[in-house]
Amino acid sequence: MLDTTTVRTDWTREEAEKIYNQPFMDLLYQAHTVHRTHFDPNQVQRSKLLSIKTGGCAEDCAYCSQSARNGAKLSASKLIEVQRVIAEARKAKEGGATRYCMGAAWRSPKDRDMAALEAMIKGVKDLGMETCMTLGMLDDNQVFRLRDAGLDYYNHNIDTSERYYSEIITTRTFADRIDTLNRVREAGMKVCAGGIVGMGEQQMDRIDMLVSLATLDEHPDSVPVNMLIPIADTPLADVEKLDPIEFVRTCALARILMPKSHVRLSAGRTDMTEEMQAMCFFVGANSIFVGDTLLTADNPEEDQDGQLFAKLGITAMAVGCDASK
């Protein structure tokens, strides 16, 4: 019988594979039981994501429209003004978002940009919102500066399994990703780390990706599970779409392996039916991005999310509330 209370960091691939591939109804039941043990199952966190610097990235991530290397035609922009970021954050808060996430298309930030990033963090914090940034790899000095500015969460997805990683990205290694996560955690910030499914990987890659996160010294506080949004002119533009049941199984496994983490239903929701999203919430997804854009990709509009929440009897988490038990 599954232990729904213990938080483990010693999961094996064999254990995870057995959980993932059990009869679907048993998996739904187990994941929901774990979720209900640790969270209010009828509350979902709403976050807003803003691209603070778009395009021209030196990485070659095969899924990304912002890479300067993989064929996508998105033009590069400069880092946007601090006051504009704060103004957008204020609108997001008025729309019900409690966490504000800021993403820059960089391999890593430059020292000349750090002061502006610090000002963004402080400005958003002054609004009473949680802050999150995703800026690529960080050195020790950058980590400490972001922490001291008050950054709550740092997002750095591992994207896929270590085995499949080089099929998606060649400009940095899987180990580079893990090093950044460890550096962020050791500095005392919360970690947001997940991945993308539907990139042509095998089922075992999805399992291994989650095992890699679940066997870190501490589980990520937030685990985004993204469905690939195929972008024209990128290497993954024509990849075969992942079966929806496989996606739900992935969300369920994330919840079981990392019972106290927020599992974020992230990119790809525009292509998900309401029924598919409801199953994801049932198995433990309890965080979404709101707004009609995720960096450069489409996202359901806020009124659509509100209608779905009303149908399901879901309420949004308040600022400072993580709905944990």
C-alpha positions as CSV (number, residue, x, y, z in Angstrom):
1,M,0.0,0.0,0.0
2,L,1.3,3.5,-0.9
3,D,2.5,5.6,2.0
4,T,0.8,9.0,1.5
5,T,2.5,10.8,4.3
6,T,6.3,10.2,4.0
7,V,8.4,12.5,1.9
8,R,11.2,10.6,0.3
9,T,14.3,11.5,-1.7
10,D,15.4,7.9,-2.4
11,W,13.0,6.9,-5.1
12,T,14.3,4.4,-7.7
13,R,13.4,4.2,-11.3
14,E,11.9,0.8,-10.8
15,E,9.5,2.1,-8.1
16,A,8.5,5.1,-10.3
17,E,8.0,3.0,-13.3
18,K,5.7,0.7,-11.4
19,I,3.6,3.6,-10.1
20,Y,3.4,5.2,-13.6
21,N,2.3,2.1,-15.4
22,Q,-0.2,0.7,-12.9
23,P,-3.9,0.6,-14.1
24,F,-5.0,4.2,-14.8
25,M,-7.8,4.2,-12.2
26,D,-5.5,3.0,-9.5
27,L,-3.0,5.7,-10.4
28,L,-5.7,8.4,-10.3
29,Y,-6.8,7.2,-6.9
30,Q,-3.3,7.0,-5.4
31,A,-2.3,10.4,-6.7
32,H,-5.4,12.1,-5.5
33,T,-5.0,10.4,-2.1
34,V,-1.5,11.8,-1.8
35,H,-2.7,15.2,-3.0
36,R,-5.6,15.3,-0.5
37,T,-3.2,14.3,2.3
38,H,-1.0,17.3,1.8
39,F,-3.1,20.0,0.2
40,D,-6.6,21.4,0.0
41,P,-7.7,19.7,-3.3
42,N,-10.1,22.5,-4.2
43,Q,-7.5,25.3,-4.2
44,V,-5.2,26.2,-7.1
45,Q,-2.4,28.8,-7.1
46,R,-2.5,31.4,-9.9
47,S,0.8,32.9,-11.1
48,K,1.6,35.4,-13.9
49,L,4.6,35.1,-16.2
50,L,6.2,38.1,-18.0
51,S,9.0,38.0,-20.5
52,I,11.3,40.7,-19.4
53,K,13.8,40.1,-22.2
54,T,12.7,38.2,-25.4
55,G,14.6,36.4,-28.1
56,G,18.3,36.3,-29.1
57,C,19.2,33.5,-26.6
58,A,22.5,31.9,-27.2
59,E,21.2,28.4,-26.2
60,D,20.0,26.0,-28.8
61,C,17.0,24.5,-27.0
62,A,15.1,22.7,-29.7
63,Y,11.7,23.6,-28.4
64,C,12.2,27.3,-28.0
65,S,11.2,30.2,-30.2
66,Q,13.7,32.5,-28.4
67,S,16.8,30.6,-29.4
68,A,19.1,32.4,-31.9
69,R,20.5,29.1,-33.0
70,N,17.6,26.7,-33.8
71,G,15.9,28.4,-36.7
72,A,13.1,30.3,-35.0
73,K,12.6,33.8,-36.3
74,L,11.7,35.7,-33.2
75,S,13.7,39.0,-33.0
76,A,15.7,39.9,-29.9
77,S,14.6,42.7,-27.5
78,K,16.4,44.5,-24.7
79,L,15.6,44.1,-21.0
80,I,12.4,46.0,-20.4
81,E,12.1,48.9,-18.0
82,V,11.7,48.3,-14.3
83,Q,8.6,50.5,-14.0
84,R,6.9,48.6,-16.8
85,V,7.5,45.3,-15.0
86,I,6.0,46.7,-11.8
87,A,3.0,48.1,-13.6
88,E,2.4,44.7,-15.2
89,A,2.8,43.0,-11.9
90,R,0.2,45.4,-10.3
91,K,-2.3,44.5,-13.1
92,A,-1.6,40.8,-12.5
93,K,-2.3,41.2,-8.8
94,E,-5.6,43.0,-9.6
95,G,-6.5,40.0,-11.8
96,G,-5.9,37.5,-8.9
97,A,-2.3,36.4,-9.4
98,T,-0.4,35.8,-6.2
99,R,3.0,35.0,-7.7
100,Y,4.8,37.0,-10.4
101,C,7.3,35.3,-12.5
102,M,9.8,37.1,-14.7
103,G,11.7,35.3,-17.5
104,A,14.6,36.5,-19.6
105,A,16.0,34.7,-22.7
106,W,19.6,34.5,-21.6
107,R,22.2,31.8,-21.2
108,S,22.9,33.6,-18.0
109,P,22.5,37.3,-16.9
110,K,25.2,39.8,-17.3
111,D,26.5,41.8,-14.4
112,R,25.3,45.0,-16.0
113,D,21.7,43.8,-15.8
114,M,21.7,42.8,-12.1
115,A,20.8,46.2,-10.7
116,A,17.6,46.3,-12.8
117,L,16.7,42.7,-11.9
118,E,17.1,43.6,-8.2
119,A,14.9,46.6,-8.6
120,M,12.2,44.5,-10.3
121,I,12.2,42.0,-7.4
122,K,12.0,44.7,-4.8
123,G,9.2,46.5,-6.7
124,V,7.1,43.4,-7.1
125,K,7.7,42.4,-3.5
126,D,6.4,45.8,-2.4
127,L,3.1,45.0,-4.1
128,G,2.8,42.0,-1.7
129,M,3.3,39.4,-4.3
130,E,5.7,36.4,-4.3
131,T,8.5,36.7,-6.8
132,C,10.1,34.2,-9.2
133,M,12.7,34.6,-11.9
134,T,14.1,32.4,-14.7
135,L,17.3,33.8,-16.1
136,G,19.4,30.8,-17.1
137,M,22.5,29.7,-15.3
138,L,23.8,31.7,-12.3
139,D,27.1,32.1,-10.6
140,D,27.5,32.4,-6.8
141,N,27.6,36.2,-6.8
142,Q,24.4,36.5,-8.9
143,V,22.6,34.0,-6.7
144,F,23.4,36.0,-3.6
145,R,22.4,39.3,-5.2
146,L,19.0,37.9,-6.2
147,R,18.5,36.4,-2.8
148,D,19.4,39.6,-1.0
149,A,17.0,41.5,-3.2
150,G,14.2,39.3,-1.8
151,L,13.7,36.8,-4.7
152,D,11.4,34.0,-3.4
153,Y,11.7,31.4,-6.2
154,Y,14.2,30.7,-8.9
155,N,12.9,28.7,-11.9
156,H,15.4,26.5,-13.8
157,N,13.8,23.5,-15.5
158,I,15.8,20.4,-16.2
159,D,13.5,19.9,-19.3
160,T,13.9,16.1,-19.8
161,S,15.8,13.1,-18.7
162,E,19.6,13.0,-18.6
163,R,19.6,10.4,-21.3
164,Y,17.5,12.5,-23.7
165,Y,18.9,15.8,-22.8
166,S,21.5,16.1,-25.6
167,E,18.8,15.4,-28.2
168,I,17.1,18.7,-27.1
169,I,20.0,20.9,-25.9
170,T,23.7,20.8,-26.8
171,T,24.9,24.3,-25.5
172,R,24.9,23.2,-21.9
173,T,24.6,19.9,-20.0
174,F,22.2,18.3,-17.7
175,A,24.8,18.6,-15.0
176,D,24.9,22.4,-15.5
177,R,21.1,22.5,-14.8
178,I,21.5,20.5,-11.6
179,D,24.5,22.6,-10.4
180,T,22.4,25.8,-10.8
181,L,19.5,24.2,-8.8
182,N,21.9,23.2,-6.0
183,R,23.4,26.7,-5.9
184,V,20.0,28.3,-5.6
185,R,18.9,26.0,-2.9
186,E,22.1,26.3,-0.9
187,A,21.7,30.1,-1.0
188,G,18.3,29.7,0.7
189,M,15.9,30.5,-2.2
190,K,13.1,28.2,-3.2
191,V,13.5,26.1,-6.3
192,C,11.0,25.9,-9.1
193,A,12.1,23.1,-11.5
194,G,10.2,20.8,-13.8
195,G,10.3,19.9,-17.5
196,I,8.6,19.5,-20.8
197,V,6.9,16.4,-22.2
198,G,5.8,15.6,-25.7
199,M,9.2,16.4,-27.2
200,G,9.6,13.0,-28.8
201,E,11.0,11.4,-25.7
202,Q,10.2,7.9,-24.5
203,Q,8.0,7.1,-21.5
204,M,11.1,6.2,-19.5
205,D,12.5,9.7,-20.1
206,R,9.4,11.3,-18.5
207,I,9.8,8.9,-15.5
208,D,13.6,9.6,-15.2
209,M,13.1,13.3,-15.4
210,L,10.8,13.2,-12.4
211,V,13.0,10.8,-10.5
212,S,15.9,13.2,-11.0
213,L,13.9,16.0,-9.3
214,A,12.5,13.7,-6.6
215,T,16.0,12.5,-5.6
216,L,17.5,15.9,-5.1
217,D,18.5,16.6,-1.5
218,E,15.2,18.6,-1.2
219,H,12.3,18.4,-3.6
220,P,11.6,21.5,-5.7
221,D,9.0,23.7,-4.0
222,S,7.3,24.0,-7.4
223,V,7.4,21.5,-10.3
224,P,6.1,22.8,-13.6
225,V,4.9,20.1,-16.0
226,N,4.8,21.6,-19.5
227,M,3.2,20.1,-22.6
228,L,5.3,21.0,-25.7
229,I,3.8,23.8,-27.8
230,P,5.3,23.1,-31.3
231,I,6.7,26.3,-32.6
232,A,7.2,26.9,-36.4
233,D,10.7,26.8,-37.7
234,T,12.1,25.0,-34.6
235,P,13.4,21.5,-34.7
236,L,10.4,20.2,-32.8
237,A,7.8,21.9,-35.0
238,D,6.4,18.7,-36.4
239,V,6.8,16.3,-33.4
240,E,4.0,13.9,-32.8
241,K,1.6,15.1,-30.1
242,L,1.7,13.2,-26.8
243,D,-1.3,11.2,-25.8
244,P,-3.3,13.0,-23.1
245,I,-3.4,10.0,-20.8
246,E,0.4,9.9,-20.8
247,F,0.4,13.6,-19.8
248,V,-2.0,12.9,-16.9
249,R,0.1,10.0,-15.8
250,T,3.2,12.3,-15.7
251,C,1.3,14.8,-13.5
252,A,0.2,12.0,-11.2
253,L,3.7,10.6,-10.8
254,A,5.0,14.1,-10.0
255,R,2.5,14.4,-7.2
256,I,3.2,11.0,-5.8
257,L,7.0,11.4,-5.9
258,M,7.0,15.0,-4.6
259,P,3.9,15.1,-2.3
260,K,4.5,18.5,-0.8
261,S,5.6,20.4,-4.0
262,H,3.2,22.5,-6.0
263,V,2.7,20.8,-9.3
264,R,2.2,23.5,-11.9
265,L,0.1,22.7,-15.0
266,S,2.1,25.0,-17.3
267,A,2.5,25.4,-21.0
268,G,0.2,23.6,-23.4
269,R,-3.2,24.3,-21.7
270,T,-4.6,25.9,-24.8
271,D,-4.6,22.5,-26.4
272,M,-6.1,20.7,-23.4
273,T,-9.8,20.0,-23.0
274,E,-11.5,21.0,-19.8
275,E,-11.8,17.3,-19.0
276,M,-8.0,16.8,-19.3
277,Q,-7.3,19.8,-17.1
278,A,-9.8,18.5,-14.5
279,M,-8.0,15.2,-14.4
280,C,-4.7,17.0,-13.9
281,F,-6.1,18.9,-11.0
282,F,-7.6,15.7,-9.6
283,V,-4.2,13.9,-9.6
284,G,-2.4,16.8,-7.9
285,A,-1.7,19.8,-10.2
286,N,-2.5,22.8,-8.1
287,S,-0.8,25.7,-9.8
288,I,-1.4,27.4,-13.1
289,F,-0.2,30.4,-15.1
290,V,-2.9,33.0,-15.8
291,G,-3.1,35.4,-18.7
292,D,-3.3,35.0,-22.5
293,T,0.5,34.7,-23.0
294,L,3.3,32.5,-21.6
295,L,6.5,34.3,-22.6
296,T,5.9,34.0,-26.3
297,A,3.2,31.2,-26.4
298,D,-0.5,31.3,-26.1
299,N,-2.2,30.5,-22.8
300,P,-6.0,30.4,-21.9
301,E,-7.5,33.7,-21.1
302,E,-8.4,34.5,-17.5
303,D,-12.1,34.3,-18.1
304,Q,-11.8,30.8,-19.4
305,D,-9.9,29.8,-16.3
306,G,-12.5,31.4,-14.1
307,Q,-15.3,29.5,-15.9
308,L,-13.4,26.2,-15.5
309,F,-12.7,26.9,-11.8
310,A,-16.4,27.6,-11.3
311,K,-17.5,24.4,-13.0
312,L,-15.0,22.4,-10.8
313,G,-15.7,24.3,-7.5
314,I,-12.0,25.4,-7.4
315,T,-11.0,28.6,-5.7
316,A,-7.7,30.5,-6.1
317,M,-5.1,30.5,-3.3
318,A,-4.7,33.8,-1.5
319,V,-1.4,35.7,-1.3
320,G,0.7,33.9,1.3
321,C,-1.4,30.8,1.3
322,D,-0.1,27.6,-0.2
323,A,-3.1,25.4,0.6
324,S,-0.9,22.9,2.3
325,K,-2.1,20.9,5.4
